[in-house]
Every structure is written in structure tokens, then in C-alpha cells.
Amino acid sequence: MKGSRRRRSWLLAAGLTTAALALQPLAAGAAGSTKAKPEPAPAAPAATDRAGAADGHSATPAQRARMAAEAPLAKVAARIRTAAVAKPSGFAGVELRDGAVTVYWKGDVPTDMQRMLDDEGRKVPVTVRQAAWSASEMSGAATALAGRVRADKARAGTLRSVTSLRWSIRGDGLTATVADGGKTPAALPDVGVPVTVVEETDPAGASGRGGSPARKPAAAAATGTDSASATGTLAGVTWPDPSRQDDTTPAWGGAHLINTNATGGNHGWLVRLADGNIADADTKWHCTSGFPVLDSTTNTELMVGAATCGTPGNTYVDPSGDVVNETAGVSSAWYQPGRGVILTRPKGGAEPFIYDGGSWGQDGWQIAGWEAPITGQQVCIAGAETGTYCEVTVSEFVGNQTAWLANAQGGSDQVSGMTMLYSHPTGSPIDPNKRVWTLKDGSPCNGYEFFSDIDSTQCPNLTFLPGDMGAAVYVLPGQGPQTGVIIKGMIARVHNDNPNDSFWHLSMVGTNEIQTAFPSVVPLTAANDRK
């Protein structure tokens, strides 16, 4: 982050091959107090996405078409869910399934609710399936079980092996994840709803276990590599300026953050050693900058981030060493570890954009608003370590996952109300040889080439890495005049920080939970951006 005017470009949605426009934000220290307007970019070769389409987007045309088709279904599903949870009922949940909105209900649907389903069914296909348990029953049981687990962890009992709890919107009960090889209890306490106990271990080789070479410790990274200098260079390699790795002001979401006050590291940045092996670049705590919001009470531009990454009062820097946040005047209300989220105040304010593309990307999407997540929706994740990836769907565990997460202070938090996401590295329309991101030293990594024990570039074969924590989750607009993405949430946990959970799943905090944590904030958009 330098004190000079620099260029970032933002992407349009009107057509899959629309050229990008350039945006010249006012940099820190530049004269004046207004932000520069978008202006046409000079002619340049069109960007290429991972499927080979020359449109400058990370998502393939097929992925964008699916998101566009799901948009009207998601709006109907959200209205149904809002109406159903407004009063006690047998409602279990709702999802997008086989091109329709599927509602899960225990018992008979009340007359007034059936009338609403019939009305919505005239707009999109709506079906109803029977659920064994209602949302209120499963939620109550999960809360009771979480309390028992929390108390047992405090006295180092057998329930301490439980790492997460969740319940399905399909109404088929609870799921508890337990530590592989830990003291798994013979049976969990009876809470009135059946609990399925699973040990979710990583696939062979995904974490460097099962015979694969493990990632080297950070100390080894000093051999044959140089540390980043204040100019953003490393051993003759310069990352783009501005970009995810060296954001400017006003800030965008999706940029690389480093917590200078963290205890230990989180393996969130990799470097290639002289011998070709991959190692941690340092022992620091690396995350992604989330997305910008506006505090409607104070008219302050803030950034939503992951509580696992630090506190609002910590000092965060970009990879060039520039401080990116203000620590004076921080409110205690900005720290909500029980919900997995924090607010920070970016230096120089923020703009309603999030970075797109690879880990060194310079393009970005404008933000149009936010909506709560719906099971079955395809989404994109804008991570700073591995870049944007869109072969991800919202799971059947929406807004009801409780997990015990390690934090940057060296402790752990019980985080409730999270939503699980499924990443789909197999069967993806994206060529696995094109799932490439750039390491600190400028060399490429391929995360999951054929899911071999370890690929030819010695990189971990995972879809996301710890440096992606804090990333915005969003859906893309279809063709048309809309130019902004819709935020669905923020990544609170990349599961490969815990080898007992699936390496292809993630946990996010949905926008409805973020709004509950911070009632006065709204997404920063072109409509409310402070000019």
C-alpha cells in the first residue's frame, strides 16, 4: 500500500465478454478528498478465466449460468424461510434441489403456510418433503448438547474430542464431528434428537500425511529465500501493485492481511525453497480482508473479518509491511468471537469492491448487496492465498453449525450459527491443471492435480488454505445491467486447520448472522459509498 495513485480494474456483468473498466482510487496521501470515477481502460488483451473464456472472470460461463438460474429460486426460498420461522411450526428447512425449491416440514403444513407455498409455486417450482424433526427441535437439542460439550471440555472429559455440532435443514437430526484417534465417547448424551457421530479425516496425502511429504516448518523457509522488502519484492520478484498482495486505499475486500500481534502462525503463506520444496513463508498469521460495510449509525466505512484472525485492536499489515487498519477509537462491539466475526476500520476508508482472479489478481467485482445463504446455491469464495474459486455449494447445514476454533491469540472460541460449504474439486468443469495460485516467491502452485498424494510441483492438493480465512462468499450476477455481486457470507474457518474435518469443506458466517452480530451495518455499495 503506497502513497501514489494506482489503478485497479473492476468487472462488468453485462455479457460474458464485456471489457473491464479501470478504476483510479485516490491513494493515501494524494491530494483531494473525493474518489476518482471509473474511466475506460487502455486497450489490452482480454483476461482469460480458468475455463479458457476471455471475459476476465474467475467463474466459468456454466457456473455463472447456474448462479443466474438459481437467483429467483433463492429469493423464493428466503421468503418461505422467513415466513416459516416467524412462528412455531414443523418447519425444518428449505433448499434448492433439482431446479426447484424444496421445503422440509414435520407433520401437516398449516393452512396459511400452504397458501403461501401455493402462491410462490406459481412463480417457481416448489415441493414439500416430510421431515423427521423440526428446526426448533433440532436447534434446542444442538444447544443442549453444545452446553454439555463445553462443560466437559472445561474438565477434560471424553466429550472434549467433539470438534463441531450441526443439524440438517432436511430434518434428519444432528451430526457431531469427533477427533480422529481421540477419546471418542461411546455414546453422546441423549438430547431427544438422534446424533450421528463422524470422524472426518482428510483424504490420503491431502495434508502431507499418509506417506506424502509434509509441509516444511517456517524456519526452513529462510534457506534460499529472501524476506519481503518494503517495496513488495522478493528475490527479484515483484507482486502487482495494487493487487490482493499489495492493496491500495481506499481498501477493497479479498486482500492479504497479516496480523502483527498474533501468537504463532497459521501456515497461511507458502514459499518455494531452492530445492523445490514448499514451506511456510513465516510464522505469522495470514488472512483475507473480507468485505466492506457501512455503519449506518456513524457513517463509518468498516471491513468485516474473521474473529479467528485477530481482534479489531490488532495491527494488520499487507505483505509489503504497510499498516492497513486504524486502531484508535476501536469499539468493543466490533469483536464478536462467539459469532466468528469482527469489524476493522481500514486506513483511508473502503470502496464497494472485492478482488477477483488469482492470488496476485488486480481485477475486482463491485458489491451490489447481501442475502442470507440457501442450501444448494453455488457460490464463489474470494481468498487471498489461493484466489477466487467458484465450484462451491452451500451445504444442508445452514446457520446451525457450532465449532471450537483456534484463534490468533493462541486460544480457542466456541463459534455458533455458522454454515458449512462444500467445495467440489472433482467433477468440476474447471481443468485441474488450471487451478493454479502464486506463491510468495512468484512461483506457481497447483493445488489438486488428480488428487495424487502430492503433485509434481510439491504443493498441497487442497482447494483452500488457511490464508483464505476471512474471504467473502458471494454469487455472481447473470447477464444484464447489474454489475455487482451479492454477498452471502464470510469464511470463518478453512477446515484444513483441523485434520479431523474434511479438507474440502469450509465454514462461513452468513450475512444474516453478521447482521445479527452488527445490527447497524449494511453492505457498502455504490449507492451508499461515501464520495
PyMOL commands that set and color helices and strands:
alter all, ss='L'
color gray80, all
select helices_A, chain A and resi 61-85+111-121+135-154+158-161+218-222+307-309+332-334+337-339+432-434+466-468+495-497+511-517
alter helices_A, ss='H'
color red, helices_A
select strands_A, chain A and resi 8-11+21-23+91-97+100-105+126-130+162-167+174-178+195-198+233-234+237-238+251-253+256-259+270-272+278-280+285-288+291-295+300-306+316-317+325-326+335-336+341-346+350-355+363-370+378-383+387-394+401-406+412-423+436-438+444-446+472-475+484-494+505-510+521-523
alter strands_A, ss='S'
color yellow, strands_A
deselect
rebuild
show_as cartoon
